[in-house]
């Protein structure tokens, strides 16, 4: 088969579409014939040599795919060859085929196309586990997501709104602000012109920035607020005022998804299927796809992601 190989750490040009060994499903796994994958910030970090795949994962980038099941590993009974599915991966999605634990596979939601479903698993599992499972966002609470125009942001806005929260997001342009309001954001704060703290307080904050926003995020938390940190685009080290956390009885919870044990991923995937998939099938939430790029041209897709002009997900298609 062919896959995108990272020749060496570097710029997008190090990504090469080339022949690699065919994967085979191990016991408890399925082999998926890939229709599409999606580009995530983690893929960019891996390309730069900053985020190696977990032990045992394929060396190729790609944390989510959609496609058709081509083969079942020993002991798999809940899926059948030919099923149209999408899946959460530890790596290997930039390829023609990928093997994945059966418990990390999801059916394509009714009303969602096979290709566009490739943009769902990673963001759906990230948003649901952080905002709802760990963050405990409930109806009537105030929610802030940074990077409202990102893949995670566009889905988080819709899911939080569908669950009855008041939703605020940060964006970098008037165009992105308008798109986010169309998706259900009550307030879109242009961080180049305004301060999100002034629009708080918030019960749950989903943060992709990290150190740069830590102090202001804590300032913006309501009493009993929960700050969920899932990214480090603004750095990894900052000073934390524990006194403010004590006064607010607030929580700072940092998580990652890729390196979690298989059992935890299976639990998250099951929760996504039980709670978020019905919202997709009802039309209350939908994948937001900015554009599709041929997988062989993954370097161009990475360049687009790093320019941050997109809204939603950039897909790689076969």
Buried (B, 14 or more C-beta within 10 A) or exposed (E): EBBBBBEEEEEBEBBBBEEBEEBEBEEBBBBBBBBBBBBBBBBBBBBBEEBEBEEEBBEBBBBBBBBBBBBBBEEBEEBEEEBBBBBBBBBBBBBBBBBBBBBBBBBBBEEBBBBBBBBBBBBBBBBBBBBBBBBEBEEEBBBBBBBBBBBBBBBBBBBBBBBEBBBBBBBBBEEBBBBBBEBBBBBBBBBEEEEBBEBBBBBBBBBBBBBBBBBBBBBBBBEEBBBBBBBBBBEEEBEEEEEEBEEBEBBBEEBEBBEBEEEEBBBBBEBBBEBBBBBBEEEBBBBBBBEBBEBBBBBBBBBBBEEEEBBBBBBBBB
